[in-house]
Amino acid sequence: MLRHFQTRSVFNLVLVPALLAAGSVGQAQDAEAQFRKTCMSCHTIGAGKKVGPDLKDLGKRRPHEWSAKFITGPLAMIDGGDPTATTLLRENNGVKMPELGVTDPEAQALLKLIDDYSAQGKTLGTAAISRPATPEDIRRGRLFFTGDLRFKSGAPACMSCHRAQGVGGWGGGWLGPDLTGATAKYGAGLSGVIENPSFPTMQGVFIKTPANAEEAFQVAAYLKSVGSQPPAKRDVAFPVLGVVGLIGGMVLGGHLGRKRLKGVRKNLKPRA
């Protein structure tokens, strides 16, 4: 009995705290991964403002209850006229925080992560490069956009899914939105959005092949340079040429096929 009690005491005194500590580390890692995935395109912890505010010391600025409610349902609070949410919208260039599908437990874990990083003086995320863009930055940004210059990570060119004024040719892809006016929407935080996209379709590609801060800055510089131009118009030449080519190919194939099979049909006819 005594031996059993001693064994149980050792388990309670040593193993249980170790398991709890391991669980705490795992939760912190999960929260950091969540922050990188859903928050870091627009926010940092202690590195400076992006599209949205720096979240350092967020717990000192407003109650966790309000923050958790906003994280899990930002549009409802904005559309509902919440005064703090309305002020944040005005202060951040009118950009609405999207619905990210964050649950309440995930929001609580994110808030704890922000508190811990703030208290420890640690940073998470990188602020946008603040130096003025040069003509060379704009030139390289255009090349990254069109794919004439490859991202170091091997990520696909922006033009694969997006279009922008001034890229020439067929104008780019139509899977994503026209980025001609992206600077007006995201302001100085555009490079952060490119570096750490929170959009599901982009995350599927860029989570393994992200653009680095310099590349993102240069693409943003190029988009800013075309931002005052009207959005690119849909180029109808390519689909028209495609339809014409398809019809022409079908007509030509039918004509050639009819001649080719004429001798075959002749040999298949029963002889008298």
C-alpha positions as CSV (number, residue, x, y, z in Angstrom):
1,M,0.0,0.0,0.0
2,L,2.8,2.4,1.0
3,R,4.7,1.6,-2.2
4,H,1.6,2.2,-4.3
5,F,1.1,5.6,-2.5
6,Q,4.7,6.6,-3.2
7,T,4.5,5.7,-6.9
8,R,1.3,7.7,-7.2
9,S,2.8,10.7,-5.3
10,V,5.8,10.7,-7.7
11,F,3.4,10.7,-10.7
12,N,1.5,13.6,-9.3
13,L,4.5,15.6,-8.3
14,V,6.6,15.1,-11.5
15,L,4.7,13.8,-14.4
16,V,1.5,15.8,-14.1
17,P,3.3,19.2,-14.0
18,A,5.4,18.0,-17.0
19,L,2.3,17.1,-19.0
20,L,0.6,20.4,-18.1
21,A,3.8,22.3,-19.2
22,A,3.9,20.3,-22.5
23,G,0.3,21.1,-23.1
24,S,0.9,24.8,-22.4
25,V,3.8,24.9,-24.9
26,G,1.7,23.1,-27.5
27,Q,-1.2,25.6,-27.0
28,A,1.3,28.5,-27.4
29,Q,2.7,27.0,-30.6
30,D,-0.9,26.5,-32.0
31,A,-1.7,30.1,-31.2
32,E,1.4,31.4,-32.9
33,A,0.6,29.3,-36.0
34,Q,-2.9,30.7,-35.9
35,F,-1.6,34.2,-35.7
36,R,0.7,33.7,-38.6
37,K,-2.1,32.2,-40.7
38,T,-5.0,34.6,-40.0
39,C,-3.5,37.7,-38.4
40,M,0.0,38.5,-39.6
41,S,-0.9,39.8,-43.1
42,C,-2.5,42.8,-41.4
43,H,-1.1,42.9,-37.9
44,T,2.1,42.5,-35.9
45,I,2.9,42.2,-32.2
46,G,5.4,44.9,-31.4
47,A,6.8,45.4,-34.9
48,G,4.7,48.3,-36.0
49,K,1.5,49.1,-37.9
50,K,0.4,47.3,-41.0
51,V,-3.0,47.4,-42.6
52,G,-4.4,47.2,-39.1
53,P,-2.9,48.4,-35.8
54,D,0.1,46.9,-33.9
55,L,-1.4,44.6,-31.3
56,K,1.3,45.0,-28.7
57,D,-0.4,45.7,-25.3
58,L,-3.8,45.2,-26.8
59,G,-5.0,43.9,-23.4
60,K,-4.1,47.2,-21.8
61,R,-6.1,49.2,-24.4
62,R,-9.4,47.3,-24.3
63,P,-11.0,44.4,-22.5
64,H,-10.4,40.9,-23.6
65,E,-14.2,40.3,-23.8
66,W,-14.5,43.1,-26.4
67,S,-11.5,41.9,-28.4
68,A,-12.6,38.3,-28.5
69,K,-16.0,39.3,-29.7
70,F,-14.5,41.5,-32.4
71,I,-12.0,38.7,-33.5
72,T,-14.8,36.2,-33.9
73,G,-17.3,38.5,-35.6
74,P,-15.8,41.8,-36.8
75,L,-18.4,42.5,-39.5
76,A,-21.3,42.1,-37.2
77,M,-19.8,44.7,-34.8
78,I,-18.8,47.1,-37.5
79,D,-22.2,46.9,-39.3
80,G,-23.9,47.1,-35.9
81,G,-22.4,50.5,-35.2
82,D,-20.1,49.5,-32.2
83,P,-18.3,52.8,-31.4
84,T,-14.9,51.3,-30.9
85,A,-15.2,49.2,-34.1
86,T,-16.3,52.3,-36.0
87,T,-13.3,54.3,-34.7
88,L,-10.9,51.5,-35.7
89,L,-12.4,51.4,-39.2
90,R,-11.9,55.1,-39.6
91,E,-8.3,55.0,-38.3
92,N,-7.3,52.2,-40.6
93,N,-8.2,53.5,-44.0
94,G,-11.8,52.1,-44.0
95,V,-10.5,48.5,-44.4
96,K,-12.9,46.1,-42.7
97,M,-11.4,43.1,-40.9
98,P,-12.8,40.0,-42.7
99,E,-14.6,37.1,-41.2
100,L,-11.8,34.6,-40.6
101,G,-13.8,31.8,-39.0
102,V,-11.9,32.1,-35.6
103,T,-13.7,30.4,-32.8
104,D,-13.9,31.8,-29.3
105,P,-11.3,29.4,-27.8
106,E,-9.0,30.3,-30.7
107,A,-9.6,34.0,-30.0
108,Q,-8.8,33.5,-26.3
109,A,-5.6,31.7,-27.2
110,L,-4.6,34.5,-29.6
111,L,-5.2,37.2,-26.9
112,K,-3.1,35.2,-24.5
113,L,-0.3,35.0,-27.1
114,I,-0.5,38.8,-27.6
115,D,-0.4,39.4,-23.8
116,D,2.6,37.0,-23.4
117,Y,4.6,38.5,-26.3
118,S,3.8,42.0,-25.1
119,A,4.9,41.3,-21.5
120,Q,8.1,39.6,-22.7
121,G,9.0,42.3,-25.2
122,K,8.9,39.8,-28.0
123,T,7.8,40.7,-31.6
124,L,5.9,38.6,-34.1
125,G,5.6,39.7,-37.7
126,T,7.4,42.3,-39.7
127,A,6.4,45.9,-40.4
128,A,6.2,47.1,-43.9
129,I,9.5,48.5,-45.3
130,S,9.3,52.2,-44.8
131,R,12.0,53.5,-47.2
132,P,10.8,55.3,-50.3
133,A,10.5,53.1,-53.4
134,T,13.0,53.7,-56.2
135,P,12.4,53.4,-59.9
136,E,14.4,50.1,-59.7
137,D,12.0,48.8,-57.0
138,I,9.0,49.6,-59.3
139,R,10.7,47.9,-62.3
140,R,11.5,44.8,-60.3
141,G,8.0,44.8,-58.9
142,R,6.5,44.7,-62.3
143,L,8.8,41.9,-63.3
144,F,7.7,39.9,-60.3
145,F,4.0,40.6,-61.1
146,T,4.4,39.4,-64.7
147,G,6.7,36.4,-63.9
148,D,9.6,37.7,-65.9
149,L,11.5,37.7,-62.6
150,R,10.9,34.7,-60.3
151,F,10.3,34.9,-56.6
152,K,13.1,33.3,-54.6
153,S,10.7,30.8,-53.1
154,G,9.4,29.7,-56.5
155,A,6.0,31.2,-55.9
156,P,3.9,31.8,-59.1
157,A,3.7,35.2,-60.7
158,C,0.9,37.5,-59.5
159,M,-0.3,37.7,-63.0
160,S,-1.3,34.0,-62.9
161,C,-4.4,35.0,-60.9
162,H,-4.5,38.8,-60.9
163,R,-4.4,41.7,-63.4
164,A,-3.3,45.3,-63.2
165,Q,-3.1,48.2,-65.5
166,G,0.1,48.4,-67.5
167,V,1.1,44.8,-67.6
168,G,0.5,44.5,-71.3
169,G,-0.3,41.4,-73.2
170,W,-3.6,39.8,-72.2
171,G,-3.6,41.7,-68.9
172,G,-3.3,38.9,-66.4
173,G,-5.6,36.3,-64.8
174,W,-9.2,36.6,-63.6
175,L,-9.2,34.2,-60.6
176,G,-8.4,37.1,-58.2
177,P,-9.4,40.7,-58.3
178,D,-7.9,43.5,-60.3
179,L,-5.0,44.9,-58.2
180,T,-4.7,48.3,-59.9
181,G,-6.5,50.0,-56.9
182,A,-5.0,47.8,-54.2
183,T,-2.9,50.6,-52.7
184,A,-6.0,52.8,-52.2
185,K,-7.6,49.9,-50.2
186,Y,-4.6,48.7,-48.1
187,G,-2.4,51.7,-48.0
188,A,1.1,51.2,-46.6
189,G,0.1,47.7,-45.4
190,L,-0.2,46.3,-49.0
191,S,3.3,44.8,-48.9
192,G,2.4,43.0,-45.6
193,V,-0.7,41.6,-47.3
194,I,1.5,40.3,-50.2
195,E,4.1,38.9,-47.8
196,N,1.6,37.2,-45.5
197,P,-1.7,36.8,-47.3
198,S,-4.7,35.8,-45.2
199,F,-6.9,34.9,-48.2
200,P,-7.6,31.1,-48.4
201,T,-6.8,30.7,-52.1
202,M,-3.5,32.5,-51.7
203,Q,-2.6,30.7,-48.5
204,G,-2.9,27.4,-50.3
205,V,0.0,28.5,-52.6
206,F,2.1,31.0,-50.6
207,I,2.2,29.2,-47.2
208,K,4.9,27.0,-48.6
209,T,6.4,29.5,-51.0
210,P,6.0,33.0,-49.5
211,A,7.4,36.2,-51.0
212,N,10.1,37.8,-48.8
213,A,9.7,41.3,-47.4
214,E,11.8,42.9,-50.1
215,E,9.9,41.2,-53.0
216,A,6.6,42.1,-51.4
217,F,7.7,45.7,-51.0
218,Q,8.7,45.9,-54.7
219,V,5.4,44.4,-56.0
220,A,3.5,46.8,-53.7
221,A,5.7,49.7,-55.2
222,Y,4.7,48.7,-58.7
223,L,1.0,48.5,-57.8
224,K,1.3,51.9,-56.2
225,S,2.8,53.3,-59.4
226,V,-0.2,52.2,-61.4
227,G,-2.8,52.9,-58.7
228,S,-3.9,56.2,-60.2
229,Q,-4.7,54.6,-63.5
230,P,-8.2,53.2,-64.4
231,P,-8.6,49.5,-63.8
232,A,-7.5,47.2,-66.6
233,K,-10.3,46.4,-69.1
234,R,-11.1,42.8,-69.9
235,D,-9.3,41.9,-73.2
236,V,-11.9,40.2,-75.4
237,A,-9.4,39.5,-78.2
238,F,-8.1,36.2,-76.7
239,P,-11.5,34.5,-76.2
240,V,-12.7,35.7,-79.6
241,L,-9.6,34.3,-81.3
242,G,-10.1,31.1,-79.3
243,V,-13.7,30.7,-80.5
244,V,-12.7,31.5,-84.1
245,G,-9.8,29.1,-84.0
246,L,-12.0,26.3,-82.5
247,I,-14.7,26.7,-85.2
248,G,-12.1,27.0,-88.0
249,G,-10.4,23.8,-86.7
250,M,-13.6,21.9,-86.6
251,V,-14.5,22.9,-90.2
252,L,-11.1,22.1,-91.5
253,G,-11.0,18.8,-89.6
254,G,-14.4,17.8,-91.0
255,H,-13.3,18.7,-94.5
256,L,-10.1,16.7,-94.3
257,G,-11.7,13.8,-92.6
258,R,-14.4,13.5,-95.2
259,K,-11.9,13.2,-98.0
260,R,-9.7,10.7,-96.0
261,L,-12.6,8.4,-95.3
262,K,-14.0,8.5,-98.9
263,G,-11.7,5.6,-100.0
264,V,-12.5,3.6,-97.0
265,R,-16.3,3.8,-97.5
266,K,-15.8,2.9,-101.2
267,N,-14.0,-0.3,-100.3
268,L,-16.7,-1.2,-97.7
269,K,-19.5,-1.0,-100.3
270,P,-20.8,-4.5,-101.4
271,R,-19.7,-5.4,-104.8
272,A,-22.3,-6.5,-107.4
